[in-house]
Amino acid sequence: MDLFLFRTHFRAGTNGMLFHKQHFICFCVELPWLCNEQNTSCIPDGVYELERCYSLEFGHHIRVKKVPERCGILFRSSIAAGDCSSGAIIPFIRLEGVGKGSGSKEALHKVLMRMEAARSEGECFFLTVESVHGGR
């Protein structure tokens, strides 16, 4: 299963749109691009393998594997408004400005349900991240 995240960088954050098979799933918010600096930057463009996970802290979420010079990058719901700590990718149903949105749990649920459907077919999960305007 391939997901595609097309994003635009701004000083205050990075906004993106997530697609599967050319169908829009949700918006995504990340930290601004700051040369891939740990805990202050979004991740670089590229193709990443995804893994479904569960933890007490984040509940159901997705781990973004093998991000260059980074570890622990998660695709997870927002804990608080504007929460993009540690370079996480936060999905939202509604985008409300640069780095801001609402409906995070609902958006993550949509992504996880798509992954669950593909998992039953034995597919691996990949995320292609591409910057489309501005930023770097």
Summary of the structure (lengths in Angstrom):
residues: 136
radius of gyration: 13.4
end to end distance: 27.9
largest distance: 40.5
contacts: 427
relative contact order: 0.28
helix: 14%
strand: 47%
